[in-house]
Structure formats: C-alpha cells, structure tokens
Amino acid sequence: MRLIDKQLNVPEKILKMKDFNDAFELVKLAVNSKFNMHRAGLSLILQGLPSRIGAYHILGSNVIVVNRTILNIIQQHKSIEEYNSYLFMVLVHEYLHSFGIMDELGVRQMTYDLCCSFLGIDHPASIMAKGDPSTLFPELNLLRGERFDKHFEVIKNFDKTTQSYIQ
C-alpha cells in the first residue's frame, strides 16, 4: 500500500461518514488516488427503483440515481459500517461510470480493485463489490419491486466542494 493510501485511512473515514456528501468526498479522494481520475459537479438523486437496480448514472449527465428502497432497508437493519460501506461502494461504481466508462464488468472490476486496495478483501465494501450487495444482505433478494417510483429526492449539498459560491 502506498503512503498516500495509508494517509487516506478509508476504513476509518467510512465509519465516520455522516451524510451523502461525506461519502462522496471520500469516493472522489479514493478514485483520484487509485486511478488518477476526477470530475466535478455531480448531483445525487434518491428514488425507488426496481429491486434489481442498486443505482445508475445517466450517461452524458451529471446525475447519479441511487435506489432509496435498498438504502432504507440496509440503514434500518444493518450496522453503520455496513450501510456506509454499501454507500461508498455504490457511489464508487457510479462515479466511475460518470467518466464515460460504459463497460459494466470493467467498472465492477475497478470498484473491486479500489475497495480491496483501500479496505482489504474482507471489508464489507470489497465483498459487495466482488459479488453484489445480496452477498452480505440476503434480505435484498426478497424485494420484488419492479417500478420506478414517480417521486424522487435531490440531495442538497452533494459534491459541495466543487459547487460555485453562487447558489
């Protein structure tokens, strides 16, 4: 592990994440450190999605959409570490897509490589990145939703370190 990787202390920062912006700031640092990639100006939307979709990036846009139902289930029934690990992993995955990388298997491998590099192979984020979230959360296999909810929530102050001072 490189010195900069140790200085990031991703496992500790995952435990201390308090909101979506904290999670995304850590994601950006980790992706930049691992792959030397950075982009700014992304927005996060929470929406009820079909149960087979954890999140998606709208190609050519600045939007990441995360499945609110899955987030809520993990938050209500699992530890803070597991919830934050899921959020970190899913945001890494979609952030990588936001660079125009459309190869799903390639992005999965990049996400797994990043998680293993910073967290080790036994960390919840790495385990989920290798397989899928149901590896740790088999309850998710019981979800049967197949609709896109009409209602969504735009997360305020997401990616705030790159926002203009004019609001």
C-alpha positions as CSV (number, residue, x, y, z in Angstrom):
1,M,0.0,0.0,0.0
2,R,1.4,3.4,-0.9
3,L,1.9,6.1,1.7
4,I,-0.9,8.3,0.2
5,D,-3.3,5.3,0.5
6,K,-2.4,4.9,4.2
7,Q,-2.9,8.6,4.8
8,L,-6.4,8.5,3.4
9,N,-7.4,5.9,6.1
10,V,-10.5,4.9,4.2
11,P,-11.7,2.3,6.7
12,E,-11.8,4.9,9.5
13,K,-13.4,7.5,7.3
14,I,-16.1,5.1,6.2
15,L,-17.0,4.6,9.8
16,K,-17.2,8.4,10.3
17,M,-19.3,9.3,7.3
18,K,-22.3,11.3,8.4
19,D,-24.1,12.1,5.1
20,F,-24.0,11.6,1.3
21,N,-21.5,14.4,0.8
22,D,-19.0,12.9,3.3
23,A,-19.4,9.6,1.4
24,F,-18.8,11.3,-2.0
25,E,-15.8,13.3,-0.8
26,L,-14.2,10.0,0.3
27,V,-15.1,8.4,-3.0
28,K,-13.5,11.2,-5.0
29,L,-10.3,11.0,-3.0
30,A,-10.1,7.3,-3.3
31,V,-10.8,7.2,-7.1
32,N,-8.3,10.1,-7.7
33,S,-5.7,8.3,-5.6
34,K,-6.2,4.9,-7.3
35,F,-7.0,5.8,-10.9
36,N,-5.9,9.5,-11.2
37,M,-9.4,10.4,-12.3
38,H,-11.5,13.4,-11.1
39,R,-14.6,15.2,-12.2
40,A,-16.8,17.7,-10.5
41,G,-20.4,18.9,-10.5
42,L,-22.3,15.7,-9.9
43,S,-25.8,15.5,-8.4
44,L,-27.4,12.7,-6.4
45,I,-31.0,11.6,-6.6
46,L,-32.7,9.1,-4.3
47,Q,-35.5,7.2,-6.0
48,G,-37.4,4.0,-5.5
49,L,-36.1,1.7,-8.3
50,P,-36.7,-1.8,-9.4
51,S,-35.2,-4.1,-6.9
52,R,-32.5,-5.4,-9.3
53,I,-31.1,-1.9,-9.7
54,G,-28.9,-0.5,-6.9
55,A,-28.1,2.7,-8.7
56,Y,-27.3,4.1,-12.1
57,H,-25.6,7.0,-13.8
58,I,-27.5,8.8,-16.6
59,L,-24.9,8.7,-19.5
60,G,-23.8,12.1,-20.5
61,S,-25.3,13.8,-17.5
62,N,-24.1,14.9,-14.1
63,V,-26.7,12.7,-12.2
64,I,-26.3,9.6,-10.1
65,V,-29.5,7.9,-9.0
66,V,-29.4,5.5,-6.0
67,N,-32.2,3.1,-5.1
68,R,-33.8,4.7,-2.0
69,T,-35.6,1.4,-1.0
70,I,-32.3,-0.5,-0.8
71,L,-30.6,2.3,1.2
72,N,-33.5,2.4,3.6
73,I,-33.5,-1.4,4.2
74,I,-29.8,-1.5,4.8
75,Q,-29.9,1.5,7.1
76,Q,-32.8,0.1,9.2
77,H,-31.5,-3.4,9.6
78,K,-27.7,-3.3,9.4
79,S,-24.8,-1.6,11.2
80,I,-23.5,1.9,10.4
81,E,-20.3,0.2,8.9
82,E,-22.4,-1.9,6.6
83,Y,-24.6,0.9,5.5
84,N,-21.7,3.3,4.9
85,S,-19.7,0.5,3.1
86,Y,-22.7,-0.1,0.8
87,L,-23.0,3.7,0.1
88,F,-19.3,4.0,-0.5
89,M,-19.2,1.0,-2.9
90,V,-22.2,2.0,-4.9
91,L,-21.0,5.6,-5.2
92,V,-17.6,4.5,-6.4
93,H,-19.2,2.3,-9.0
94,E,-21.5,5.1,-10.4
95,Y,-18.8,7.7,-10.1
96,L,-16.6,5.6,-12.4
97,H,-19.5,5.3,-14.9
98,S,-19.7,9.1,-14.8
99,F,-16.3,9.2,-16.6
100,G,-18.0,7.6,-19.6
101,I,-16.9,4.1,-18.8
102,M,-19.8,2.0,-20.0
103,D,-18.3,-1.5,-19.6
104,E,-20.2,-2.8,-16.6
105,L,-17.8,-5.7,-15.9
106,G,-14.9,-3.3,-16.2
107,V,-16.4,-0.9,-13.7
108,R,-17.2,-3.7,-11.4
109,Q,-13.6,-4.8,-11.5
110,M,-12.3,-1.3,-11.0
111,T,-14.7,-0.9,-8.0
112,Y,-13.5,-4.2,-6.5
113,D,-9.8,-3.3,-7.1
114,L,-10.3,0.1,-5.4
115,C,-12.1,-1.4,-2.4
116,C,-9.5,-4.1,-2.0
117,S,-6.7,-1.6,-2.2
118,F,-8.0,0.7,0.4
119,L,-10.1,-1.6,2.6
120,G,-8.8,-5.2,2.1
121,I,-10.6,-8.2,0.7
122,D,-12.6,-8.9,3.9
123,H,-14.2,-5.5,4.2
124,P,-17.9,-5.3,3.6
125,A,-17.5,-2.9,0.6
126,S,-15.0,-5.3,-1.0
127,I,-17.2,-8.3,-0.5
128,M,-20.2,-6.4,-2.1
129,A,-18.1,-5.1,-4.9
130,K,-16.9,-8.6,-5.7
131,G,-20.4,-10.1,-5.9
132,D,-23.3,-7.9,-5.2
133,P,-25.0,-6.4,-2.1
134,S,-27.1,-9.5,-1.5
135,T,-23.8,-11.3,-0.7
136,L,-23.9,-9.5,2.7
137,F,-27.6,-8.7,2.7
138,P,-29.6,-11.7,1.6
139,E,-32.8,-9.9,2.6
140,L,-32.5,-7.9,-0.6
141,N,-33.3,-11.0,-2.6
142,L,-36.8,-10.8,-1.1
143,L,-37.5,-7.4,-2.7
144,R,-39.9,-7.7,-5.6
145,G,-40.3,-4.1,-6.7
146,E,-40.3,-3.6,-10.5
147,R,-41.3,0.0,-10.8
148,F,-39.5,3.3,-10.9
149,D,-41.1,5.5,-8.2
150,K,-42.5,8.8,-9.6
151,H,-41.2,10.6,-6.5
152,F,-37.6,11.3,-6.0
153,E,-35.3,13.4,-3.7
154,V,-32.5,15.6,-4.9
155,I,-29.8,15.6,-2.2
156,K,-28.8,19.1,-1.3
157,N,-25.1,19.9,-0.8
158,F,-23.9,16.9,-2.7
159,D,-20.5,17.3,-4.2
160,K,-20.4,20.6,-2.4
161,T,-16.6,21.2,-2.5
162,T,-17.0,21.8,-6.3
163,Q,-20.1,23.9,-6.2
164,S,-19.9,27.6,-7.1
165,Y,-20.2,30.1,-4.3
166,I,-23.2,31.5,-6.3
167,Q,-26.3,29.4,-5.4
